[in-house]
Amino acid sequence: MAGKFELYTDKSGEYRFRLKAGNGEVIATSEGYSSKAGALSGIESVQRNAPGAEVVEV
């Protein structure tokens, strides 16, 4: 099963998303967004930029 993004509203009314792996484990969570459109743009950004993301040890 592929991973999925879950879009939700938090207790303070902000929109957030989390990325879940195929096994249901949360592997990323977003900041809060004031609009649904902003959260959807955040999801699109992760989808666009993550495939080639570099791994850096700090």
N, C-alpha and C positions, 0 to 999 in steps of 0.2 A: 504494500500500500504506500502511495506517495504521501509526502508531507502536505500540510494544509495551513492556510492562514485563517485564524478566527478573529473576526471583528466584533467588538463589544463596547458597551458603555460602562465606565467605572462608577463607583459610588458618588463621585463629585460631578458626574455628568459629562466627563470628557470621553472622547472616543480613543480606543486603544486597539492594538492587535497583538496577537501572539502567533508565533510560528511553531507548529507541532510536527514532530517527526512521524513517520509511518506507524511507530509503535505507541503514539499518543503522548510521548514525552515532550514537554515544552522546551524548545531549544533557543528561543529568542522572544523578548517582549519589547514593546515599543514605549516611547514617551506618550504623554497625553496630548491629544489634539482637540482643538475647540470645535472642529467640524468633521463630519463624516468624510467629506471630500479630502480633507487634509490627511486623514488616516489612510484612505485609499491611495493617495499619492505616496505616502510612506511605504505602503505595501509594494506599489509599482517600483519604487526606488530600490527596495531590497531585491525584488525579482530581477531587475535590470543589472544591478551592480554586484551581487553576491557570487555569481558563477565564476568570475575570475578573481575573486578576492584573495589577496595574499595572506598567508599565515605568518605572523611575526611574534616571536617570543620576546617578552619584555621583563 
